[in-house]
């Protein structure tokens, strides 16, 4: 499976990448929303982990820009949790919302893969 991880926190990107690659997935990394949008359009991932608050473009702005060109399933992530974050994620087209920091990275990956 091709997975795109868009997050400005290197620890989040590389932790998810390590787990996904250990399970045989192909992983693409982006450190801000603009880079994530460009990679998404070029790579057409099966699954995307998308942070909400990032430089250049936020996660919701990325999804709005993609519109009907969105490919695959989307898991939005944020340390800023609550009903508003979850509602925002659903309104802009995310398939799921996960709070950071992760308690169990393997459970996060399993939950996300269950969407595909």
GUKEPA-328023 format. One line per 3 residues: number of its first residue (from 1); for each residue x, y negated, z negated of N, C-alpha, C. Coordinates in steps of 0.05 Angstrom, whole numbers, always signed. Last residue first. Example, Ala and Ser with C-alpha at 12.3 -4.5 7.8 and 13.67 -1.06 7.14 Angstrom:
residues 2
2	+257/+45/-142/+273/+21/-143/+258/-1/-157 ~ +264/+114/-156/+246/+90/-156/+264/+66/-156
This chain:
residues 116
116	-179/-25/-93/-173/-20/-64/-185/+6/-55 ~ -188/-26/-147/-205/-43/-130/-202/-36/-100 ~ -149/+4/-171/-176/+15/-170/-195/-1/-153
113	-106/-30/-173/-107/-10/-151/-134/+3/-149 ~ -120/-58/-220/-119/-71/-194/-121/-52/-171 ~ -115/-16/-259/-140/-31/-255/-141/-44/-228
110	-60/-4/-253/-81/+17/-248/-108/+4/-243 ~ -37/-52/-268/-33/-42/-241/-54/-21/-234 ~ -54/-54/-322/-60/-76/-304/-58/-66/-275
107	-30/-8/-343/-60/-10/-343/-69/-32/-323 ~ +23/-24/-339/+14/+0/-324/-17/+0/-322 ~ +26/-66/-375/+30/-71/-346/+20/-48/-329
104	-8/-84/-427/+1/-59/-416/+3/-62/-385 ~ -16/-137/-439/-10/-119/-461/+3/-93/-450 ~ +7/-194/-404/-4/-168/-403/+4/-152/-428
101	-10/-262/-425/+9/-240/-418/-4/-213/-419 ~ -62/-263/-377/-33/-260/-383/-29/-271/-411 ~ -121/-229/-356/-108/-248/-373/-78/-241/-376
98	-150/-222/-292/-134/-209/-314/-120/-231/-329 ~ -205/-212/-251/-189/-232/-266/-176/-218/-289 ~ -224/-194/-184/-221/-188/-212/-204/-211/-224
95	-232/-214/-134/-246/-190/-140/-244/-183/-170 ~ -243/-283/-115/-227/-262/-128/-244/-238/-135 ~ -273/-325/-94/-270/-300/-79/-252/-279/-90
92	-286/-369/-123/-269/-373/-100/-262/-348/-85 ~ -318/-348/-164/-330/-368/-145/-312/-372/-120 ~ -282/-317/-194/-304/-304/-179/-315/-323/-157
89	-249/-357/-216/-238/-335/-200/-259/-323/-183 ~ -287/-387/-246/-272/-399/-224/-261/-378/-205 ~ -300/-349/-285/-320/-359/-266/-308/-371/-242
86	-251/-343/-311/-264/-320/-298/-284/-329/-278 ~ -244/-396/-330/-224/-383/-313/-236/-360/-297 ~ -290/-401/-363/-286/-419/-340/-266/-407/-320
83	-285/-363/-404/-306/-360/-384/-301/-377/-359 ~ -214/-349/-411/-241/-358/-420/-260/-356/-398 ~ -146/-371/-407/-168/-352/-404/-194/-365/-414
80	-88/-382/-383/-110/-399/-391/-136/-383/-386 ~ -57/-347/-359/-54/-348/-388/-76/-365/-400 ~ -83/-309/-304/-77/-334/-318/-74/-330/-347
77	-97/-282/-240/-85/-280/-266/-80/-307/-278 ~ -138/-246/-194/-128/-272/-204/-118/-267/-233 ~ -133/-201/-146/-134/-202/-175/-121/-229/-183
74	-165/-183/-87/-150/-204/-101/-155/-202/-131 ~ -158/-140/-29/-170/-147/-54/-152/-166/-69 ~ -155/-158/+42/-151/-142/+18/-165/-152/-6
71	-152/-225/+67/-149/-196/+71/-146/-183/+44 ~ -184/-283/+90/-174/-267/+67/-174/-238/+74 ~ -208/-314/+127/-183/-300/+136/-171/-283/+113
68	-248/-343/+106/-255/-318/+118/-231/-302/+128 ~ -204/-376/+63/-232/-373/+72/-238/-345/+82 ~ -154/-397/+52/-156/-373/+67/-184/-369/+79
65	-166/-443/+21/-152/-446/+47/-155/-421/+64 ~ -188/-416/-23/-205/-435/-8/-192/-439/+20 ~ -143/-389/-42/-166/-374/-33/-185/-392/-16
62	-110/-433/-56/-101/-413/-36/-125/-398/-25 ~ -140/-457/-96/-136/-472/-71/-126/-453/-49 ~ -138/-418/-137/-163/-424/-124/-160/-439/-97
59	-80/-422/-147/-93/-397/-136/-119/-402/-123 ~ -55/-485/-122/-64/-467/-143/-76/-442/-130 ~ +4/-505/-88/-25/-498/-85/-32/-480/-109
56	+49/-531/-117/+43/-535/-88/+14/-529/-82 ~ +53/-487/-175/+60/-511/-159/+51/-509/-130 ~ -5/-458/-208/+22/-457/-195/+28/-483/-181
53	-53/-423/-239/-39/-449/-241/-10/-445/-231 ~ -68/-369/-224/-86/-392/-221/-70/-418/-220 ~ -35/-319/-185/-36/-336/-209/-55/-359/-204
50	-53/-260/-157/-52/-288/-152/-56/-304/-178 ~ -39/-202/-124/-40/-213/-151/-35/-243/-148 ~ -71/-168/-72/-56/-192/-80/-61/-198/-109
47	-71/-114/-27/-77/-123/-54/-59/-148/-60 ~ -57/-110/+26/-80/-95/+17/-90/-104/-10 ~ -36/-169/+64/-34/-149/+43/-60/-135/+37
44	-16/-198/+113/-43/-185/+110/-42/-163/+89 ~ +29/-228/+129/+32/-200/+121/+6/-184/+118 ~ +13/-280/+144/+31/-265/+161/+32/-235/+154
41	-21/-297/+103/-30/-299/+130/-13/-281/+149 ~ +13/-289/+59/-13/-275/+60/-22/-275/+89 ~ +54/-326/+68/+60/-297/+68/+34/-281/+71
38	+25/-374/+62/+39/-368/+87/+44/-338/+89 ~ +7/-370/+8/-12/-372/+30/+1/-364/+57 ~ +57/-368/-19/+38/-346/-20/+18/-346/+2
35	+77/-419/-8/+92/-396/+2/+73/-371/+2 ~ +37/-447/-37/+41/-452/-8/+56/-428/+5 ~ +41/-429/-91/+17/-425/-75/+21/-428/-45
32	+104/-396/-105/+85/-418/-107/+62/-413/-88 ~ +134/-350/-98/+137/-365/-124/+119/-389/-126 ~ +120/-285/-76/+119/-313/-71/+119/-328/-97
29	+139/-220/-50/+137/-240/-72/+136/-268/-62 ~ +114/-156/-34/+123/-182/-24/+119/-202/-46 ~ +123/-86/-35/+117/-111/-49/+130/-135/-37
26	+96/-24/-24/+113/-44/-12/+104/-71/-24 ~ +94/+30/-72/+82/+8/-57/+103/-11/-46 ~ +112/+72/-104/+114/+75/-75/+102/+52/-59
23	+116/+63/-157/+93/+79/-148/+92/+81/-117 ~ +157/+29/-161/+161/+55/-173/+139/+74/-165 ~ +133/-17/-141/+152/-3/-124/+158/+25/-135
20	+101/-31/-186/+89/-24/-160/+108/-8/-142 ~ +141/-42/-225/+121/-21/-229/+109/-12/-203 ~ +169/-85/-200/+183/-60/-208/+163/-37/-212
17	+129/-123/-193/+143/-112/-170/+156/-85/-177 ~ +116/-137/-246/+96/-124/-228/+109/-110/-205 ~ +166/-160/-259/+155/-137/-274/+134/-122/-258
14	+172/-201/-222/+190/-179/-221/+181/-155/-238 ~ +128/-237/-235/+133/-226/-208/+150/-201/-208 ~ +137/-247/-290/+112/-234/-281/+116/-222/-253
11	+187/-272/-288/+184/-247/-304/+158/-232/-295 ~ +179/-319/-256/+195/-296/-246/+191/-270/-262 ~ +120/-352/-246/+136/-341/-268/+152/-316/-258
8	+87/-365/-205/+111/-382/-208/+129/-372/-231 ~ +62/-316/-160/+63/-327/-187/+89/-343/-190 ~ +37/-269/-122/+41/-298/-120/+39/-309/-149
5	+50/-211/-90/+49/-222/-117/+56/-252/-115 ~ +20/-164/-48/+32/-191/-50/+28/-201/-78 ~ +29/-99/-24/+20/-116/-46/+35/-143/-45
2	+10/-45/+15/+24/-71/+15/+12/-89/-5 ~ +17/+23/+0/+0/+0/+0/+18/-25/+0
